[in-house]
Amino acid sequence: MEPNWAAEHLQVIRTLMERSAVYRRALAPMMLLTGLVGLAAASLGWGLGIDSPRSFIRYWLGISLVPLIGCFLLVRWQALRDGEAFWSPPTRRVAQAVLPAAVAALVVNLGILVQLGPGGASAASHFAHKTVLGWLPTGWVILYGCAIHAAGFFMPRGIKLFGWVFVVGGCALFLLGLPDSPGPLFAHGVMGFFFGGLHLAYGIYLYFTEKRKQAA
């Protein structure tokens, strides 16, 4: 079993190195899609006045499915175009890397929804608002950064730096102090800046740097 595991590990590393340029090209449309969805969702959420704890969580959980499905379809299309298996060993490694942070975020969201209950005083309390509209978006940012950083060990090195931006940015918000009574502008603003603006900026950077490489 030991030699087989070592051989498989080396093969995965070799494959990842060979596909680094391919992954870099795939990242640009994925980042652009996520950024555009994030900015649009933040603007729409603030404009619609989505400010209750339960509605905020449900809204962003629903929104997260849009880029997730979109990125899945993009990766699937690229795998079909290149004649490669979608659920390949490198793909499994990336999925395993991001799984702990993703599961933690999901459990936290479900736990808060259960604590809030179907409605009533608990859902409208000051503590509930500060937890969901202040702490939760910042926690999402940090957990997402951890997931991206973990995936960066199997992808282009810029991804790890991108993950650090989220981790450091989220921690900085905590250290600077969250608003005592965070409103929808703060909550949707944090989501729009990190999940919208930063993704869009990184996607544009990847697009133009890749374009310059192809021109050279």
Backbone as JSON, one array per atom type, in Angstrom:
{
  "sequence": "MEPNWAAEHLQVIRTLMERSAVYRRALAPMMLLTGLVGLAAASLGWGLGIDSPRSFIRYWLGISLVPLIGCFLLVRWQALRDGEAFWSPPTRRVAQAVLPAAVAALVVNLGILVQLGPGGASAASHFAHKTVLGWLPTGWVILYGCAIHAAGFFMPRGIKLFGWVFVVGGCALFLLGLPDSPGPLFAHGVMGFFFGGLHLAYGIYLYFTEKRKQAA",
  "N": [[0.82, -1.21, 0.0], [1.99, 1.23, 0.71], [4.01, 1.92, -1.32], [2.24, 2.21, -3.49], [0.62, 4.35, -2.65], [2.55, 6.4, -2.53], [3.31, 6.56, -5.21], [0.92, 7.37, -6.4], [0.63, 9.83, -5.17], [2.83, 11.26, -6.19], [2.11, 11.27, -8.87], [-0.17, 12.85, -8.8], [0.94, 15.33, -8.04], [2.61, 15.79, -10.25], [0.68, 16.0, -12.26], [-0.74, 18.25, -11.41], [1.22, 20.25, -11.66], [1.61, 20.19, -14.43], [-0.83, 21.13, -15.27], [-1.04, 23.7, -14.38], [-1.09, 26.1, -15.84], [-3.47, 25.75, -17.22], [-5.33, 25.69, -15.14], [-5.0, 28.28, -14.25], [-6.04, 29.78, -16.38], [-8.69, 28.94, -16.2], [-9.43, 30.03, -13.79], [-9.82, 32.79, -14.12], [-12.41, 33.37, -15.51], [-14.03, 32.2, -13.52], [-13.52, 33.74, -11.23], [-14.35, 36.25, -12.16], [-17.08, 35.77, -12.61], [-17.94, 35.14, -9.97], [-17.31, 37.56, -8.7], [-18.97, 39.45, -10.03], [-21.51, 38.45, -9.41], [-21.4, 38.67, -6.62], [-21.18, 41.5, -6.2], [-23.56, 42.39, -7.41], [-25.46, 41.03, -5.84], [-24.98, 42.09, -3.29], [-25.68, 44.78, -3.67], [-28.37, 44.48, -4.4], [-29.42, 43.19, -2.13], [-29.06, 45.16, -0.14], [-30.59, 47.21, -1.27], [-33.14, 46.07, -1.26], [-33.6, 46.0, 1.38], [-32.94, 43.85, 3.06], [-32.56, 42.93, 6.11], [-33.09, 41.53, 8.44], [-31.95, 39.01, 10.74], [-32.49, 36.23, 10.04], [-33.43, 36.41, 7.38], [-31.19, 37.54, 6.16], [-29.2, 35.54, 6.37], [-30.43, 33.44, 4.94], [-30.74, 34.65, 2.46], [-28.05, 35.1, 1.56], [-27.05, 32.53, 1.62], [-28.58, 31.39, -0.4], [-27.73, 32.99, -2.55], [-25.06, 32.21, -2.7], [-25.16, 29.81, -4.01], [-25.38, 30.4, -6.69], [-22.83, 31.39, -7.93], [-21.46, 29.07, -7.23], [-22.69, 26.94, -8.62], [-22.33, 27.98, -11.17], [-19.5, 28.05, -11.41], [-18.98, 25.34, -11.19], [-20.15, 24.42, -13.58], [-18.51, 25.72, -15.42], [-15.99, 24.53, -14.92], [-16.64, 21.91, -15.47], [-17.3, 22.1, -18.18], [-14.8, 22.8, -19.23], [-13.35, 20.49, -18.63], [-14.66, 18.6, -20.25], [-14.13, 19.71, -22.74], [-11.36, 19.45, -22.91], [-11.17, 16.76, -22.84], [-10.88, 15.4, -20.39], [-11.21, 13.68, -17.24], [-13.65, 14.76, -14.94], [-13.84, 14.4, -12.09], [-11.11, 14.05, -11.09], [-7.94, 12.88, -9.65], [-6.41, 15.29, -8.88], [-8.56, 17.11, -8.66], [-10.01, 16.0, -6.59], [-8.19, 16.32, -4.5], [-8.15, 19.12, -4.2], [-10.84, 19.54, -3.47], [-10.91, 18.14, -1.03], [-9.21, 19.75, 0.41], [-10.58, 22.19, 0.75], [-12.8, 21.39, 2.11], [-12.98, 21.21, 5.08], [-13.2, 23.96, 6.01], [-15.48, 24.72, 4.57], [-17.46, 22.99, 5.58], [-17.45, 23.82, 8.25], [-18.41, 26.48, 8.0], [-20.99, 25.96, 7.02], [-22.15, 24.52, 9.15], [-22.07, 26.44, 11.19], [-23.81, 28.38, 10.11], [-26.26, 26.94, 9.99], [-26.53, 26.35, 12.69], [-26.88, 28.91, 13.83], [-29.29, 29.65, 12.61], [-30.99, 27.78, 13.75], [-30.84, 28.58, 16.44], [-31.99, 31.09, 16.27], [-34.6, 30.49, 15.75], [-38.06, 30.2, 14.54], [-38.85, 32.84, 14.44], [-39.92, 35.88, 16.05], [-39.11, 37.33, 19.28], [-36.41, 36.65, 19.72], [-35.27, 36.65, 17.21], [-35.28, 39.31, 16.61], [-33.7, 40.56, 18.4], [-31.12, 42.65, 19.84], [-28.64, 41.37, 20.17], [-28.85, 39.25, 18.37], [-28.94, 40.65, 15.95], [-26.39, 41.89, 15.94], [-24.78, 39.63, 15.96], [-25.41, 38.29, 13.53], [-25.45, 40.29, 11.48], [-23.07, 41.53, 11.91], [-20.84, 39.94, 13.1], [-21.09, 37.48, 11.7], [-20.83, 37.86, 8.74], [-18.14, 38.66, 8.72], [-16.92, 36.39, 9.8], [-17.53, 34.57, 7.78], [-15.91, 35.6, 5.76], [-13.31, 35.1, 6.77], [-13.3, 32.26, 7.04], [-13.71, 31.56, 4.39], [-11.38, 32.57, 3.28], [-9.53, 30.85, 4.5], [-10.26, 28.44, 3.27], [-9.69, 28.98, 0.56], [-6.94, 29.45, 0.74], [-6.05, 26.92, 1.53], [-6.73, 25.44, -0.75], [-4.94, 26.59, -2.44], [-2.52, 25.23, -2.23], [-2.59, 23.31, -4.13], [-2.9, 24.57, -6.48], [-2.26, 27.43, -8.7], [0.21, 29.64, -7.24], [-0.64, 32.19, -6.6], [-3.19, 31.99, -5.59], [-3.02, 31.26, -2.91], [-2.06, 33.63, -1.77], [-4.24, 35.25, -2.35], [-6.12, 34.04, -0.7], [-5.01, 34.71, 1.78], [-5.5, 37.44, 1.8], [-8.23, 37.56, 2.36], [-8.3, 36.32, 4.89], [-6.65, 38.02, 6.47], [-7.98, 40.43, 6.04], [-10.54, 39.9, 7.14], [-9.84, 39.38, 9.83], [-8.79, 41.86, 10.46], [-11.08, 43.44, 10.47], [-12.35, 42.48, 12.76], [-10.44, 43.23, 14.7], [-10.38, 46.0, 14.44], [-12.83, 46.59, 15.38], [-16.22, 45.9, 15.41], [-19.28, 47.5, 14.34], [-21.49, 48.67, 16.92], [-24.18, 48.45, 16.53], [-24.71, 46.97, 13.92], [-25.88, 47.52, 10.63], [-27.83, 46.81, 7.62], [-26.32, 48.01, 5.6], [-23.65, 47.83, 6.43], [-23.36, 44.99, 6.68], [-24.08, 43.92, 4.1], [-22.29, 45.43, 2.7], [-19.75, 44.47, 3.52], [-19.92, 41.87, 2.45], [-20.22, 42.49, -0.26], [-17.82, 43.86, -0.82], [-15.71, 41.99, -0.24], [-16.52, 39.45, -1.38], [-17.45, 40.31, -3.77], [-16.1, 42.73, -4.96], [-13.27, 42.13, -4.55], [-13.01, 39.61, -5.78], [-13.72, 40.27, -8.39], [-11.7, 42.11, -9.07], [-9.43, 40.45, -8.91], [-10.07, 38.58, -10.85], [-10.05, 40.2, -13.17], [-7.35, 40.9, -13.19], [-6.15, 38.35, -13.57], [-7.2, 37.76, -16.08], [-6.1, 39.71, -17.85], [-3.33, 39.38, -17.46], [-3.0, 36.76, -18.35], [-3.78, 37.12, -20.96], [-1.72, 38.75, -21.91], [0.39, 36.95, -21.74], [-0.34, 35.07, -23.66], [-0.23, 36.64, -25.93], [2.48, 37.16, -26.03]],
  "CA": [[0.0, 0.0, 0.0], [2.84, 2.41, 0.83], [4.52, 2.33, -2.63], [1.14, 2.66, -4.33], [0.24, 5.68, -2.21], [3.6, 7.34, -2.93], [3.24, 6.72, -6.67], [-0.26, 8.17, -6.69], [0.91, 11.19, -4.71], [3.73, 11.87, -7.17], [1.36, 11.48, -10.1], [-1.04, 14.02, -8.58], [1.8, 16.52, -8.07], [3.03, 15.98, -11.63], [-0.47, 16.47, -13.01], [-1.02, 19.63, -11.0], [2.24, 21.11, -12.26], [1.36, 20.25, -15.86], [-2.08, 21.84, -15.55], [-1.08, 24.98, -13.67], [-1.52, 27.14, -16.78], [-4.88, 25.51, -17.51], [-6.08, 26.14, -13.97], [-4.94, 29.74, -14.2], [-7.02, 30.28, -17.35], [-10.04, 28.65, -15.7], [-9.72, 30.86, -12.63], [-10.26, 34.13, -14.5], [-13.88, 33.46, -15.61], [-14.66, 31.85, -12.25], [-13.41, 34.9, -10.35], [-15.2, 37.3, -12.71], [-18.46, 35.39, -12.33], [-18.18, 35.3, -8.53], [-17.28, 38.98, -8.37], [-20.16, 40.12, -10.54], [-22.65, 37.99, -8.6], [-21.26, 39.25, -5.28], [-21.52, 42.92, -6.22], [-24.99, 42.53, -7.7], [-26.23, 40.53, -4.7], [-24.85, 43.05, -2.19], [-26.49, 45.96, -4.01], [-29.78, 44.08, -4.35], [-29.79, 42.92, -0.73], [-29.18, 46.44, 0.56], [-31.71, 47.94, -1.85], [-34.4, 45.45, -0.85], [-33.75, 46.12, 2.83], [-32.82, 42.55, 3.72], [-31.8, 43.28, 7.31], [-33.34, 40.66, 9.59], [-30.93, 37.95, 10.8], [-32.87, 35.03, 9.29], [-33.49, 36.71, 5.94], [-29.83, 37.79, 5.68], [-28.53, 34.25, 6.2], [-31.08, 32.71, 3.85], [-30.45, 35.35, 1.21], [-26.68, 34.88, 1.09], [-26.89, 31.11, 1.33], [-29.14, 31.19, -1.73], [-26.86, 33.64, -3.52], [-23.81, 31.45, -2.85], [-25.36, 28.7, -4.94], [-25.26, 30.88, -8.08], [-21.45, 31.21, -8.42], [-21.02, 27.69, -7.03], [-23.16, 26.17, -9.78], [-21.68, 28.53, -12.36], [-18.1, 27.58, -11.45], [-19.04, 23.9, -11.48], [-20.41, 24.25, -15.01], [-17.31, 26.15, -16.15], [-14.95, 23.5, -14.78], [-17.13, 20.74, -16.19], [-17.17, 22.38, -19.62], [-13.39, 22.73, -19.59], [-12.94, 19.09, -18.59], [-15.19, 17.96, -21.46], [-13.43, 20.26, -23.89], [-10.0, 18.9, -22.95], [-11.23, 15.3, -22.8], [-10.36, 14.94, -19.11], [-12.2, 13.31, -16.24], [-13.93, 15.88, -14.04], [-13.49, 14.04, -10.72], [-9.76, 13.5, -11.18], [-7.21, 12.97, -8.38], [-6.17, 16.68, -8.45], [-9.82, 17.73, -8.24], [-10.33, 15.45, -5.27], [-7.3, 16.94, -3.52], [-8.63, 20.48, -3.97], [-12.09, 19.43, -2.73], [-10.58, 17.74, 0.34], [-8.55, 20.88, 1.08], [-11.54, 23.24, 1.12], [-13.94, 20.8, 2.81], [-13.13, 21.57, 6.5], [-13.73, 25.32, 6.17], [-16.83, 24.76, 4.03], [-18.34, 22.33, 6.54], [-17.54, 24.69, 9.43], [-19.29, 27.59, 7.67], [-22.35, 25.46, 6.91], [-22.63, 24.18, 10.49], [-22.3, 27.71, 11.9], [-25.04, 28.98, 9.58], [-27.41, 26.16, 10.43], [-26.64, 26.52, 14.14], [-27.46, 30.23, 14.12], [-30.69, 29.62, 12.21], [-31.73, 27.03, 14.78], [-30.91, 29.39, 17.64], [-32.92, 32.19, 16.05], [-35.97, 29.99, 15.78], [-38.88, 30.63, 13.41], [-39.1, 34.28, 14.47], [-40.23, 36.35, 17.39], [-38.2, 38.29, 19.94], [-35.01, 36.27, 19.58], [-34.79, 37.03, 15.88], [-35.22, 40.76, 16.51], [-32.9, 41.1, 19.49], [-29.88, 43.36, 19.5], [-27.56, 40.4, 20.07], [-29.02, 38.51, 17.12], [-28.54, 41.51, 14.85], [-24.94, 42.07, 15.92], [-24.17, 38.35, 15.61], [-25.61, 37.94, 12.12], [-25.09, 41.37, 10.58], [-21.71, 41.99, 12.19], [-19.84, 38.89, 13.24], [-21.2, 36.39, 10.73], [-20.15, 38.14, 7.46], [-16.69, 38.66, 8.93], [-16.53, 34.99, 9.95], [-17.57, 33.98, 6.44], [-14.72, 36.06, 5.03], [-12.13, 34.4, 7.29], [-13.39, 30.84, 6.68], [-13.51, 31.46, 2.94], [-9.95, 32.75, 3.05], [-8.86, 29.6, 4.89], [-10.53, 27.44, 2.24], [-8.94, 29.35, -0.64], [-5.52, 29.25, 1.02], [-5.81, 25.48, 1.5], [-6.78, 25.02, -2.15], [-3.78, 27.14, -3.12], [-1.4, 24.29, -2.23], [-2.74, 22.45, -5.29], [-3.23, 25.44, -7.59], [-1.26, 28.5, -8.82], [0.58, 30.17, -5.93], [-1.36, 33.42, -6.32], [-4.41, 31.68, -4.87], [-2.72, 31.31, -1.48], [-2.02, 35.04, -1.41], [-5.63, 35.71, -2.39], [-6.73, 33.56, 0.53], [-4.5, 35.5, 2.89], [-6.18, 38.74, 1.78], [-9.5, 37.38, 3.07], [-8.05, 36.03, 6.3], [-6.15, 39.24, 7.11], [-9.04, 41.43, 6.0], [-11.56, 39.56, 8.13], [-9.28, 39.58, 11.17], [-8.65, 43.31, 10.68], [-12.4, 43.96, 10.85], [-12.55, 42.15, 14.17], [-9.53, 44.01, 15.53], [-10.78, 47.41, 14.39], [-14.07, 46.72, 16.14], [-17.44, 45.92, 14.62], [-20.28, 48.46, 14.83], [-22.31, 48.18, 18.02], [-25.48, 48.1, 15.94], [-24.49, 46.87, 12.47], [-27.08, 47.52, 9.81], [-27.68, 46.12, 6.33], [-25.27, 48.62, 4.79], [-22.38, 47.23, 6.83], [-23.33, 43.56, 6.38], [-24.01, 43.71, 2.65], [-21.06, 46.06, 2.22], [-18.66, 43.52, 3.72], [-20.08, 40.8, 1.47], [-19.97, 43.02, -1.6], [-16.4, 44.2, -0.99], [-14.85, 40.81, -0.27], [-16.95, 38.42, -2.32], [-17.71, 40.94, -5.05], [-15.01, 43.55, -5.47], [-11.97, 41.46, -4.59], [-13.04, 38.57, -6.81], [-13.74, 40.93, -9.69], [-10.37, 42.66, -9.31], [-8.5, 39.34, -9.15], [-10.43, 38.01, -12.15], [-9.54, 41.09, -14.21], [-5.9, 40.74, -13.19], [-5.84, 37.07, -14.21], [-7.59, 37.81, -17.5], [-5.17, 40.5, -18.64], [-1.99, 38.78, -17.42], [-3.04, 35.6, -19.23], [-3.85, 37.61, -22.32], [-0.38, 39.2, -22.28], [1.2, 35.75, -21.93], [-0.71, 34.46, -24.94], [0.27, 37.52, -26.98], [3.94, 37.02, -26.09]],
  "C": [[0.85, 1.26, 0.0], [3.41, 2.84, -0.52], [3.42, 2.84, -3.54], [0.7, 4.08, -3.96], [1.25, 6.73, -2.65], [3.55, 7.6, -4.43], [2.05, 7.59, -7.06], [-0.04, 9.62, -6.3], [1.81, 11.92, -5.71], [3.01, 12.17, -8.48], [0.45, 12.69, -9.98], [-0.23, 15.31, -8.66], [2.23, 16.83, -9.5], [1.88, 16.54, -12.47], [-0.81, 17.92, -12.69], [-0.03, 20.6, -11.62], [1.99, 21.28, -13.76], [0.14, 21.1, -16.18], [-2.15, 23.21, -14.91], [-1.55, 26.1, -14.58], [-3.0, 27.0, -17.11], [-5.75, 26.0, -16.36], [-6.1, 27.65, -13.89], [-5.94, 30.35, -15.17], [-8.44, 30.07, -16.86], [-10.42, 29.57, -14.55], [-10.29, 32.22, -13.01], [-11.78, 34.22, -14.67], [-14.6, 33.11, -14.32], [-14.65, 33.04, -11.3], [-14.31, 36.04, -10.84], [-16.67, 37.02, -12.43], [-18.81, 35.62, -10.86], [-18.23, 36.76, -8.13], [-18.52, 39.72, -8.82], [-21.4, 39.73, -9.73], [-22.59, 38.62, -7.21], [-21.64, 40.72, -5.22], [-23.01, 43.14, -6.45], [-25.84, 42.12, -6.5], [-26.15, 41.5, -3.53], [-25.71, 44.29, -2.44], [-27.98, 45.65, -3.9], [-30.24, 43.86, -2.92], [-29.96, 44.19, 0.07], [-30.38, 47.22, 0.06], [-33.06, 47.39, -1.42], [-34.62, 45.53, 0.66], [-33.74, 44.79, 3.55], [-31.94, 42.74, 4.95], [-32.11, 42.43, 8.53], [-32.33, 39.52, 9.58], [-31.27, 36.74, 9.94], [-32.86, 35.29, 7.79], [-32.1, 36.95, 5.37], [-29.11, 36.46, 5.43], [-29.12, 33.5, 5.01], [-30.75, 33.34, 2.5], [-29.06, 35.01, 0.69], [-26.38, 33.39, 0.88], [-27.44, 30.79, -0.06], [-28.26, 31.79, -2.81], [-25.59, 32.83, -3.75], [-23.95, 30.29, -3.82], [-25.16, 29.13, -6.39], [-23.83, 30.77, -8.59], [-20.95, 29.78, -8.25], [-21.43, 26.82, -8.22], [-22.49, 26.66, -11.06], [-20.25, 28.05, -12.51], [-18.04, 26.09, -11.75], [-19.24, 23.67, -12.97], [-19.21, 24.66, -15.85], [-16.22, 25.09, -16.12], [-15.36, 22.24, -15.55], [-16.98, 20.91, -17.69], [-15.71, 22.28, -20.05], [-12.89, 21.29, -19.6], [-13.44, 18.34, -19.83], [-14.45, 18.43, -22.69], [-12.04, 19.66, -24.04], [-9.98, 17.38, -22.89], [-10.68, 14.71, -21.53], [-11.5, 14.55, -18.18], [-12.41, 14.48, -15.28], [-13.46, 15.58, -12.62], [-12.14, 13.32, -10.72], [-9.07, 13.57, -9.83], [-6.87, 14.4, -7.96], [-7.43, 17.38, -7.98], [-10.22, 17.26, -6.85], [-9.46, 16.09, -4.2], [-7.76, 18.36, -3.19], [-9.92, 20.45, -3.13], [-11.84, 19.06, -1.27], [-9.95, 18.9, 1.11], [-9.55, 21.92, 1.56], [-12.68, 22.71, 1.99], [-14.05, 21.22, 4.28], [-13.73, 22.96, 6.72], [-15.16, 25.42, 5.67], [-17.83, 24.13, 5.0], [-18.53, 23.2, 7.78], [-18.5, 25.85, 9.17], [-20.75, 27.13, 7.61], [-22.94, 25.15, 8.29], [-22.92, 25.44, 11.29], [-23.6, 28.36, 11.43], [-26.28, 28.25, 10.07], [-27.63, 26.31, 11.94], [-27.27, 27.85, 14.51], [-28.94, 30.26, 13.75], [-31.54, 28.87, 13.23], [-31.89, 27.86, 16.04], [-31.89, 30.55, 17.48], [-34.36, 31.73, 16.13], [-36.76, 30.51, 14.59], [-39.15, 32.13, 13.37], [-39.32, 34.73, 15.89], [-39.15, 37.24, 17.95], [-36.75, 37.94, 19.71], [-34.45, 36.72, 18.26], [-34.62, 38.55, 15.76], [-34.32, 41.38, 17.58], [-31.64, 41.77, 19.0], [-28.74, 42.38, 19.31], [-27.64, 39.63, 18.76], [-28.57, 39.36, 15.93], [-27.03, 41.68, 14.78], [-24.23, 40.77, 15.52], [-24.24, 38.11, 14.11], [-25.13, 39.03, 11.18], [-23.69, 41.91, 10.82], [-20.68, 40.89, 12.19], [-19.89, 37.86, 12.12], [-20.56, 36.71, 9.37], [-18.64, 38.12, 7.59], [-16.17, 37.24, 9.1], [-16.54, 34.27, 8.62], [-16.31, 34.34, 5.66], [-13.49, 35.28, 5.46], [-12.15, 32.93, 6.89], [-13.18, 30.65, 5.19], [-12.03, 31.63, 2.6], [-9.15, 31.51, 3.41], [-9.05, 28.52, 3.82], [-9.73, 27.72, 0.98], [-7.45, 29.12, -0.44], [-5.18, 27.76, 0.98], [-5.81, 24.95, 0.07], [-5.55, 25.48, -2.91], [-2.56, 26.23, -3.13], [-1.45, 23.37, -3.44], [-3.04, 23.25, -6.56], [-2.14, 26.51, -7.72], [-1.03, 29.23, -7.51], [-0.15, 31.46, -5.58], [-2.63, 33.2, -5.52], [-4.18, 31.73, -3.36], [-2.67, 32.75, -0.99], [-3.42, 35.64, -1.4], [-6.38, 35.27, -1.14], [-6.28, 34.35, 1.74], [-5.16, 36.87, 2.96], [-7.49, 38.66, 2.54], [-9.27, 37.15, 4.57], [-7.61, 37.3, 7.04], [-7.23, 40.31, 7.14], [-10.14, 41.17, 7.02], [-11.08, 39.78, 9.55], [-9.14, 41.07, 11.48], [-9.98, 43.93, 11.07], [-12.69, 43.68, 12.31], [-11.7, 43.03, 15.07], [-9.91, 45.49, 15.56], [-12.07, 47.66, 15.18], [-15.28, 46.83, 15.24], [-18.41, 46.96, 15.17], [-21.12, 47.85, 15.94], [-23.69, 47.75, 17.53], [-25.33, 48.03, 14.42], [-25.8, 46.77, 11.71], [-26.84, 46.8, 8.5], [-26.58, 46.7, 5.46], [-23.91, 48.02, 5.13], [-22.3, 45.77, 6.39], [-23.22, 43.29, 4.89], [-22.76, 44.36, 2.06], [-19.86, 45.15, 2.37], [-18.73, 42.4, 2.68], [-19.75, 41.29, 0.06], [-18.5, 43.33, -1.84], [-15.55, 42.95, -1.16], [-15.25, 39.82, -1.36], [-17.29, 38.99, -3.7], [-16.48, 41.64, -5.61], [-13.68, 42.85, -5.59], [-11.92, 40.37, -5.65], [-12.98, 39.2, -8.21], [-12.36, 41.48, -10.03], [-9.37, 41.56, -9.64], [-8.8, 38.69, -10.51], [-9.93, 38.86, -13.31], [-8.03, 40.97, -14.33], [-5.49, 39.45, -13.9], [-6.12, 37.11, -15.71], [-6.54, 38.54, -18.32], [-3.75, 39.94, -18.59], [-1.93, 37.55, -18.31], [-3.07, 36.03, -20.69], [-2.48, 38.09, -22.81], [0.54, 38.01, -22.52], [0.93, 35.12, -23.29], [-0.2, 35.31, -26.1], [1.77, 37.4, -27.15], [4.3, 35.7, -26.76]]
}
